[in-house]
Amino acid sequence: MTPLVPFVRSPDNGPNAALVDALCRAAPDLDVRVLGEIAPERLHEVTVAIADGPSEGQLARLPNLRLVQSTWAGVEAILPVLPAGVEVARMVDPRLAETMAEAVLAWTLHLHRDMPRYARQQRNGQWIVHELVHASHRRVGVLGLGVLGRAAVETLRDHGFDVTGWSRSPKSIDGVECFHDGLDGGGVDALLRRSDIVVNLLPHTEATTGLLGAAAFAQMPTGSSLINFGRGPTVDDEALLAALDDGTTSGASDTGSRVTGARLDRAHLEHAVLDVFVTEPLPEGHPYWSHPRVTVLPHVSGPTSAETAAVIAAANVRAFLVDGTLPADALVDRTRGY
Ligand code: NAP
């Protein structure tokens, strides 16, 4: 009999017909159907489900569930609604890693070439030239050296940046200085202290919640910037706003027709590019929306590609149904939280 595989997505997220269609095309040997369209008397047949942001209670309707294949790389939203004893595989997709690395490069270049500052100057009608820093002198630190972090550091390195990374366990990546947690690893402070641009690609776990707070921002050099492409709760919003406002001299300085190398009107943190937030969509009236040193993106740095994610999800489900195996990098450690 063709295995019945429900596609589980919270009604609050609306339908995702493109992904369901792609799954049906990628898995003609599986009977993939939206959970709500499966007759209740057939739910006991299900051992594997594909989840695309499920809501509480949806997975609990499947009494014989053994595996949830997520279509997302981050699993913090699934873990709280996952029944006990059920394994979860996250999405590990080379296309996603490529897309994310491209976004990291694009926004690093944006900050590296001082674009937010020149945009502010244009709004004020100011013609001021700032000293150009060569990429080899621009220190970029990436938090998280997993599937996405590794692709990001390699892309940044290949574009000539001076790159470091930080992870829980030691890593060795050609041309990238790697710090890790633990006595001999240098810890996160070693990366923060020497980074002009910090890129967050950590998962949202208990350990990463609030990691980028006042103490972390104080370690970062004056004039440095943050890119958060991981998850919102890693950043303490109040502390970030304080660091972005710290040292600004309202109305002062960047005037004059041409000031080469001026370092005027600098805040402790120069700019933040934020793609992820504690509450999404970012609520109306949130200070980030109008802050001159913040770029708000609507969670777009690494979207799931229906085309490739469907093929990967189908292959994982198939392998698990045949012999209970999963790719090691896809299997989530529930106690670790990622
Ligand atoms: P991953 O392969 O699981 O890598 C996670 C990395 O973070 C690993 O290097 C891990 O260290 C490190 N890490 C975790 N907890 C840590 C801690 N407490 N201290 C130090 N390092 C820690 O995950 P991924 O596939 O790269 O994805 C990373 C995150 O990106 C996802 O969880 C998701 O939140 C986010 N994401 C965002 C978007 C977007 O559109 N904005 C899209 C996709 C994903 P070890 O290597 O030592 O385990």
Boltz pocket constraint, residues with backbone or C-beta under 6 A from the ligand:
constraints:
  - pocket:
      binder: B
      contacts: [[A, 73], [A, 74], [A, 75], [A, 91], [A, 143], [A, 144], [A, 145], [A, 146], [A, 147], [A, 148], [A, 149], [A, 166], [A, 167], [A, 168], [A, 169], [A, 170], [A, 181], [A, 201], [A, 202], [A, 203], [A, 204], [A, 205], [A, 207], [A, 208], [A, 228], [A, 229], [A, 230], [A, 231], [A, 275], [A, 276], [A, 299], [A, 300], [A, 301], [A, 302], [A, 303], [A, 329], [A, 338]]
      max_distance: 6.0
